[in-house]
Amino acid sequence: MNTKLTRRELQWVCYDIGNSAFILLVSTILPIYFNSLATSAGLAESTYLSYWSYATSISTLIVAFAGPVLGTLADFEGNKKKIFLGSALLGALALACFWMPGSWLSFLVLYIAGKVCYSLSLVVYDSMLVDVTTPERMDAVSTKGYAWGYIGSVIPFLISLVFVLLYDKIGITMHTAMIITFLLNAAWWILFTLPLLRGYRQKSSIKPERHIISDSFARLGHTLSSVKDHRKIFIFLLSFFFYIDGVYTIIDMATAYGASLGLDTTGLLLALLLTQVVAFPASLIFAVLSKKKDTAKLIKICIIAYFLIACFAVQLDQLWEFWFLAFCVGCFQGGIQALSRSYFAKIIPEERSGEYFGLFDICGKGASFLGLLVVGIVTQATGNQSFGVACISILFLLGFFLFAKASRMEND
């Protein structure tokens, strides 16, 4: 099989490069920025961590409900590009305005809006995979998307890091440094969205029988009621709900968790930069392995690795341990996300990809909501962050056993 990306595949991969700048910012600098707003308002460290997890939970809950509706709308002829454009540009606009709120509460409201738009753009973007490549190439293209997204996002992050860490030596204020950071990453997001907008053509679509809105809700209702009859898809989604919970929770909470433990801020940021650098070759390795090994076996390996990572995180209290954790996450983060995306794309009806990826997002974002909420509640109730983190490892076990069952089934 030719390993070189086609023009359409490359345009699709470009969006991974663009949107990854936002999620890297959310996982690193943004929690620290929020911490400064919260601390100036007199919030305790454990309270700050809880509020941050609650805000992220709210955004994921909104997407869990809105994602399937927009995904179903996207399946109608010509809609994918429109919905994708709207959500991506609104997300980038929200990011560009992150510097404006002066209080922690108003900042969280804008953060929720940006995170929702970002996530909704991914619902449509993931469903575009069936239009830009063939089933035989999906694993490789999906993993390369994550790989180039990881390494590409490092460029605006490093520039941002220079302003954030060296603002006083440059001769600007911290507030000015954050303005530059937010505007730079928003511009990067938009820049790498343009190739896909210019070259994408919706290959798989349907035409409305009556009205597009009523048809969308009718189709969504039918799919929700009948998905349990498609046992392989249903069991996979159930397993995905559990194991991706831990993945997204670790991504969203890593910096906030480390900061709440009192670990050095600069060390945390550099450690998470290591995650991105390691994730690039690791994802490419999974792309190569996916051509030789069964995708299901590779996903199982990733789930087991994340279970061990979650167990290790429970006792984390030193910076070197956080560095080790960041390295391990980088080894498997791209693989588990990319292979799950391509595995699902291969077992669903192609012409209903938007609709099914909306359900895929319910399980992903719904699980993330549950995991973040549990971490927030347990941390606030006990005053101990490690108890909250301990809950994550159980979900990886549930996800593993359900996925093992799904992988043995034949497509309906």
Phi, psi and omega in degrees: 000136178292125184270350180286135181288139173286172181299315181293322177296319179295321177296322178294316179299326182304325181292329174299322178296318182289309185286337180295335176297323179292313185290329175293321177296317180296328183274348187235282187287322186298315177298326178290320177296316178297322178301320180293322177293317182292319180296319179295338178269358176090016179281141177287161183300314182293326178292319178300316180297321180294315181296322178296317179292325178295317180297317179294324178296319179298317180297319181290327178293319177300315181293325179300328178271320184281329184303309180298325180294311179294323178298320178292318177299324183294336181290339179287148189307125176081001186272334186302312183296321181296312182292320178299313181300314182298313183290321181293315182291321177294323177295317179295323178295317177299317178299318180296339182259006184300336183282346188287316182299139180259351180240158182294327182289313179294327177296317180297323178297314179292323177299317178300317180298315180295319181293323179296312180297318177302313183292322179293326177296327180287331177302312181287318181301314179299321181290340178291344182303323182290342181268341187254350183211182180257160180304326182292335184258358188298316180300312183294315181294318180297315180291325177293328175299311178294320182299308181289333175295317179297309184287327179293323181291343180294329184297303177294332179293316180296319178296317178298320182298324178299315180290319184289319184272335185240024185301321181292325179286331178285335179097027177235169178273164177298323180297317177296320178299321180289324176300312179300317181299312182293317180293320180298313182290328176293319179295321178298317179302311182295317182303317182270004171273331186300317181302318180292320178297324182285323188254350186285137173230128182283106183278317183256120181204171176229164179249139181293143178273323179239270177239142187301323182289310181295322178296321181297313181291326178294317180293319180296317178297320179294319181294317180298323182280335185256350185299331179293340178281339175268084195299320181296314179296316183296312181293322177298314180299322178295317179294318179300321178306317184281310187284330180284340174308306181297321181298308182293324179295318178296318179298312185287331189252357188303305182293317180299321179294314179296318180295323180292337176277356179084017180285153184302129184298313180299319179296322178296315181296318180291325178295319180286335171295322176301320178304314181295318182294317180292324183296333181296300179293327180297319179293321178294325176297318177295327177298319179291315181297328183295339178278339185249332184245158177294130182302320181299319179296321179294320178296320178299318179299318180295319179297315179299318180298318180291327175299316179294323178297315180296321178296319180294323184294337182301320184263008184297126176210006179230154185295323181295328177292323177294321177298316179297318178299316180298320179297314181296318178299318179300328181292331188237349185299309181295320182298311185291325179287312184293315182291327176296319180297312183287325177300315180293319181300331183276345183252003181250160175295128185300319184286351179241032185297319180297316179299312182288326176288339170295318175293321176304319181287329174303313182292320179291307183284328177295319178294318180299321177301314182296313182297314180294322180295317179297315178301315181296313183293313182295319179296315182291325182287323184260340185074011182233114183295329184295327178296320178296317180296325182300330181295335185294321187298328181297323182292329176295322179295315178299317180298321182295311184292324177290320179294321178302321178292316181297321184292340178276349183274156174268155175297145180288000000 
